[in-house]
Amino acid sequence: MTPPTHPTPSTPPPHPTPPTLECGDHVVLPAERFYWAVVTTRALPGPRRLSSARFRAHCRHLAEPSLPCELERLQVALAPLGETMVLACALEHSVIALEAAPPRVIALTPDRVPEEVLSDVDGDVGSDAQSTTPRPQNLNLLFDRFEPPLVRGARRQALSTAVAVAALALSVATIGLERRVGAITNSSRSLSAEEDHLVASVLPALPNDSLGAGQSPRVRLLAEWRRLEQTRGADPSDVVLDLDATAPLAALLERWPSGAHATVQSLSATASSLVIRCEAPTDQAETIVGALLPWDDWRRLQPELTTRQGVATVTCRFTRGAAAPSSGAIDR
C-alpha cells in the first residue's frame, strides 16, 4: 500500500495549484489535487470484482490509512490495477461540491494518473500495474450522493421508458391472446352449428308432439346409432331373404293404427313368423296392441308390454298356422 502523493494539509504544496480545466459538462482537475493510493486485494474473501458493493467497501477501508482524511470526508473512486491490486482516487467532499456546482456537470475526473503512484509498486506487480493503468475518464467521482441531476434524471427516464415499453408489449400480447381466444371460440361455435345442421339434415323430421321431438340433433343421432347397433347382432351372411314375407308385412302395415307414433326397434319377418318390437308413449301402447290383431291363418302370441319412465316397449309375435298359447306375460 503506497502513501498518498497529495501533500497533507500541514505541508505546503511543492508547486502552485494549476487552474481547473473545464471541458463542457466534464470537469477535469489536475492530478495533484487528488489523493492517490494503491491497495492489494489478495487477502479479501469472495470474488474480487468492483461491481460488488461489498468489495468496493473493503477496498476503501484498506485505502483509508494512506489517505490524510477520514472516509466520511472523502469521495473515493476505484479502478482495477492488475489482477490483485486496486487504484484509489479520492477528493474532499467540499472540493467536489464547489467544482461540480454547475447544474450541467456530469463528470469530475483527474487529467491523468500520476506515474509516481505506479512507480511505488514493487517489481512484477508494478509491471502488471503499468500494463493495466486505468484511464482518467474511468475515475469519475460524481456518484452516490454527488450523482449529477442530469445523470439521475436520465437514468429515471430510461427506467420509465423501459417500464412503459414492457407495459406496452404486455398489453399488445394480451390483446393478441384475447383475439386468438375469441377467434378460436367463434370457430368452435361455428363448427358446432355446422355439425348440428349436418346432423339435422340426415335425421328424419319429427312432429312437435312426438317422442324425442324436443331432443337436440346430437342426442337423436346417438339414439339412432344405438338403435342400429341393436339390429347388428346377427351376421349379415346368415340372413336368408324370404320373398313370402311381403304379404305378412303388408297385412301388418294395414292394421297399424293411424295417428300412433312409435319407434321400431326391430322387425323380423319370414313366411311363417313375424316379430315386431317398438317403443311408444304409454298412452299409445294399448292402442297399438289392440290394433295388431290376428288375420287369416296368422295367430298372435301373447303380447309383451313393459313401461319405463313414460315410455312403453311393445313386442308382438305372429305365427302362421299355430294356435296361440294359453299363457303369456304383460308387465306394466
C-alpha positions in Angstrom: 0.0 0.0 0.0 1.5 3.3 -1.1 1.3 6.6 0.8 -0.8 9.5 -0.8 1.0 11.6 -3.3 -1.0 14.6 -2.4 0.6 16.7 0.4 -1.1 16.7 3.7 -2.8 19.9 4.8 0.1 20.8 7.1 2.7 20.6 4.3 2.6 23.3 1.6 2.4 22.0 -2.0 5.6 21.8 -3.9 4.1 23.6 -6.9 1.4 26.2 -7.3 -2.1 24.6 -7.8 -2.8 24.5 -11.6 -6.1 26.1 -12.6 -9.2 24.0 -13.1 -9.8 22.8 -16.7 -13.4 22.5 -17.9 -14.4 20.6 -21.0 -18.0 21.4 -21.4 -20.1 19.3 -18.9 -17.0 17.3 -17.9 -14.8 18.9 -15.2 -11.2 17.9 -15.3 -8.9 18.7 -12.4 -5.1 18.3 -12.2 -3.9 15.0 -10.7 -2.1 16.9 -7.9 -5.4 17.9 -6.3 -6.4 14.3 -5.7 -5.3 11.8 -3.1 -3.9 8.5 -4.5 -3.4 5.1 -3.0 -2.8 1.5 -4.2 -4.2 -1.4 -2.2 -3.8 -5.1 -2.6 -6.8 -7.4 -2.5 -5.2 -10.8 -2.1 -6.5 -11.3 1.4 -10.1 -10.2 0.7 -12.6 -13.1 0.7 -15.1 -13.8 -2.1 -15.0 -12.7 -5.7 -12.7 -9.6 -6.3 -14.9 -7.6 -8.6 -15.6 -3.8 -8.4 -19.2 -4.4 -9.4 -19.7 -5.8 -5.9 -20.6 -3.1 -3.3 -19.1 -5.2 -0.5 -15.8 -5.5 -2.4 -15.7 -1.7 -3.0 -16.3 -1.0 0.7 -13.4 -3.3 1.6 -11.1 -1.5 -0.8 -12.0 1.9 0.6 -11.3 0.8 4.1 -7.9 -0.7 3.0 -7.1 2.7 1.4 -8.1 4.8 4.4 -4.7 4.5 6.3 -2.9 6.0 3.2 -5.4 9.0 3.0 -5.0 12.1 5.0 -8.7 12.4 5.8 -11.4 10.2 7.2 -13.5 8.3 4.6 -16.5 10.3 5.9 -15.0 13.4 4.3 -13.8 11.9 1.1 -15.3 10.6 -2.1 -13.2 7.6 -3.3 -13.3 6.3 -6.9 -11.8 2.8 -7.6 -10.2 1.2 -10.7 -8.6 -2.2 -11.2 -4.8 -2.1 -11.3 -3.7 -5.6 -12.3 -5.3 -8.8 -11.0 -4.8 -8.3 -7.3 -4.5 -4.5 -6.9 -6.9 -1.6 -7.0 -6.2 2.1 -7.5 -8.0 4.6 -5.2 -8.5 8.2 -6.2 -10.0 10.5 -3.5 -11.1 14.1 -3.2 -12.7 16.0 -0.3 -16.5 16.5 -0.4 -16.1 20.2 -0.1 -14.0 20.4 -3.2 -16.4 18.3 -5.2 -19.4 20.4 -4.0 -17.5 23.5 -5.2 -16.2 22.2 -8.6 -19.4 20.3 -9.5 -21.8 23.1 -8.6 -22.9 24.0 -12.2 -26.1 22.1 -12.9 -24.9 20.6 -16.2 -21.7 19.0 -14.9 -22.0 15.2 -15.3 -18.4 14.1 -14.6 -15.4 15.1 -12.5 -12.1 13.3 -13.2 -8.3 13.9 -12.9 -6.4 14.8 -16.0 -4.1 11.9 -15.7 -2.9 9.0 -13.4 0.4 10.1 -11.8 3.3 7.9 -12.8 4.8 8.1 -9.3 1.9 6.2 -7.9 2.7 3.3 -10.1 6.4 3.6 -9.6 6.0 2.7 -5.9 4.5 -0.7 -6.7 7.1 -3.5 -6.3 8.7 -5.4 -9.2 6.4 -7.8 -11.0 3.3 -6.3 -9.6 4.5 -2.9 -10.8 4.9 -4.2 -14.4 1.5 -5.7 -14.2 0.0 -2.5 -12.9 1.7 -0.5 -15.7 0.1 -2.7 -18.3 -3.4 -2.1 -16.9 -3.2 1.5 -16.0 -6.8 2.9 -15.9 -7.8 5.9 -18.0 -8.6 9.1 -16.1 -12.1 9.1 -17.5 -12.8 5.9 -15.5 -12.1 7.7 -12.2 -15.3 9.8 -12.1 -16.1 11.0 -8.6 -19.7 12.1 -9.2 -21.6 9.1 -7.9 -23.8 8.2 -4.9 -24.6 11.4 -3.1 -22.8 13.5 -5.7 -24.6 12.0 -8.7 -25.4 14.7 -11.1 -29.1 15.6 -11.5 -28.8 15.1 -15.3 -27.5 11.6 -14.9 -30.1 10.8 -12.2 -32.9 12.2 -14.4 -31.6 10.3 -17.5 -31.5 7.0 -15.6 -35.0 7.5 -14.3 -36.2 8.4 -17.7 -34.5 5.3 -19.1 -36.2 3.2 -16.4 -39.5 4.8 -17.1 -39.1 4.2 -20.8 -38.2 0.6 -20.2 -41.3 0.1 -17.9 -43.5 1.8 -20.5 -42.2 -0.4 -23.3 -42.6 -3.5 -21.2 -46.2 -2.5 -20.3 -47.0 -1.7 -24.0 -45.5 -5.1 -25.1 -47.6 -6.8 -22.4 -50.7 -5.0 -23.5 -50.1 -5.9 -27.1 -49.5 -9.6 -26.2 -52.7 -9.6 -24.0 -54.8 -8.1 -26.8 -53.3 -10.6 -29.3 -54.1 -13.5 -27.0 -57.6 -12.3 -26.4 -58.2 -12.0 -30.1 -56.9 -15.5 -30.7 -59.1 -16.9 -27.9 -62.0 -15.1 -29.4 -61.3 -16.4 -32.9 -60.9 -20.0 -31.6 -64.2 -19.7 -29.6 -66.1 -18.3 -32.7 -64.6 -21.1 -34.9 -65.6 -23.7 -32.3 -69.2 -22.3 -32.2 -69.4 -22.2 -36.0 -68.2 -25.8 -36.3 -70.7 -26.9 -33.6 -73.5 -25.1 -35.5 -72.5 -26.7 -38.8 -72.3 -30.1 -37.1 -75.8 -29.7 -35.7 -77.1 -28.6 -39.1 -75.5 -31.6 -40.8 -76.9 -34.0 -38.2 -80.4 -32.4 -38.5 -80.2 -32.8 -42.3 -79.7 -36.5 -42.2 -82.3 -37.2 -39.5 -86.0 -37.5 -40.3 -88.2 -34.7 -39.2 -90.4 -35.5 -36.2 -93.8 -34.0 -35.3 -93.8 -31.5 -32.5 -95.9 -33.8 -30.2 -93.9 -36.9 -30.9 -91.5 -38.6 -28.6 -88.0 -37.1 -28.8 -89.1 -34.0 -30.7 -87.5 -31.8 -28.1 -84.1 -33.5 -28.2 -81.1 -32.0 -29.8 -79.9 -33.4 -33.1 -76.8 -34.9 -31.5 -78.9 -36.8 -28.9 -81.2 -38.0 -31.6 -78.3 -39.1 -33.7 -76.8 -41.0 -30.8 -80.2 -42.7 -30.1 -80.4 -43.7 -33.8 -76.9 -45.1 -33.7 -77.7 -47.2 -30.6 -80.9 -48.4 -32.2 -79.0 -49.5 -35.3 -76.4 -51.2 -33.1 -79.1 -53.4 -31.6 -80.0 -54.7 -35.1 -76.4 -55.8 -35.8 -76.4 -58.8 -33.6 -76.7 -61.3 -36.5 -74.2 -61.9 -39.2 -75.5 -60.5 -42.5 -74.2 -63.6 -44.3 -76.6 -65.7 -42.2 -79.7 -63.7 -43.3 -81.9 -65.6 -45.8 -84.2 -63.4 -47.8 -87.7 -64.8 -47.9 -89.9 -63.2 -50.6 -93.0 -64.7 -49.0 -92.6 -62.2 -46.1 -94.1 -59.4 -48.2 -97.6 -60.5 -47.6 -97.5 -60.6 -43.8 -95.7 -57.3 -43.7 -98.3 -55.7 -45.9 -101.1 -57.1 -43.6 -99.3 -55.8 -40.5 -99.0 -52.3 -42.0 -102.7 -52.3 -42.9 -103.6 -52.9 -39.2 -101.2 -50.3 -37.8 -103.3 -47.7 -36.0 -103.4 -44.3 -37.7 -102.0 -41.4 -35.6 -99.9 -43.8 -33.5 -96.2 -42.7 -33.2 -93.7 -45.4 -32.4 -90.1 -46.1 -32.9 -89.4 -49.6 -34.3 -86.6 -51.2 -32.5 -86.5 -54.4 -34.5 -88.6 -56.2 -37.2 -88.2 -59.8 -38.3 -90.5 -61.3 -41.0 -90.4 -64.7 -42.7 -93.1 -66.7 -44.4 -94.1 -68.4 -41.2 -93.3 -65.9 -38.4 -93.3 -62.1 -37.8 -91.9 -60.3 -34.7 -92.1 -56.5 -34.2 -90.6 -54.6 -31.3 -91.2 -50.9 -30.9 -91.2 -48.1 -28.4 -94.1 -45.7 -28.0 -95.7 -43.3 -25.4 -97.5 -45.2 -22.7 -100.9 -43.8 -23.7 -100.5 -45.2 -27.2 -99.1 -48.6 -26.3 -102.6 -50.1 -25.6 -103.8 -48.7 -28.9 -101.0 -50.4 -30.8 -101.6 -53.7 -29.1 -105.3 -53.6 -29.7 -104.9 -52.8 -33.4 -102.4 -55.5 -34.2 -104.9 -58.4 -34.2 -104.6 -61.8 -36.0 -105.6 -62.2 -39.6 -106.4 -65.2 -41.9 -104.3 -68.1 -40.7 -101.9 -66.0 -38.7 -102.1 -66.2 -34.9 -100.8 -63.7 -32.4 -99.0 -64.8 -29.3 -99.4 -63.1 -26.0 -98.0 -59.5 -26.5 -95.3 -58.2 -24.1 -95.6 -54.7 -22.7 -93.1 -53.0 -20.4 -93.1 -49.4 -19.3 -90.3 -47.2 -18.0 -90.2 -43.5 -17.4 -93.3 -42.8 -19.5 -92.1 -44.9 -22.5 -93.6 -48.3 -23.3 -91.9 -51.2 -25.1 -94.3 -53.4 -27.1 -93.3 -56.8 -28.5 -95.8 -58.6 -30.8 -95.2 -62.1 -32.2 -97.3 -63.7 -35.0 -97.1 -67.3 -36.3 -98.7 -68.9 -39.2 -100.9 -71.9 -38.7 -100.2 -72.2 -35.0 -102.6 -71.7 -32.1 -101.9 -69.0 -29.6 -100.5 -70.3 -26.3 -102.7 -70.1 -23.2 -100.0 -68.4 -21.1 -98.3 -65.0 -21.6 -96.9 -62.1 -19.8 -97.9 -58.4 -19.6 -95.6 -56.3 -17.5 -96.7 -52.8 -16.6 
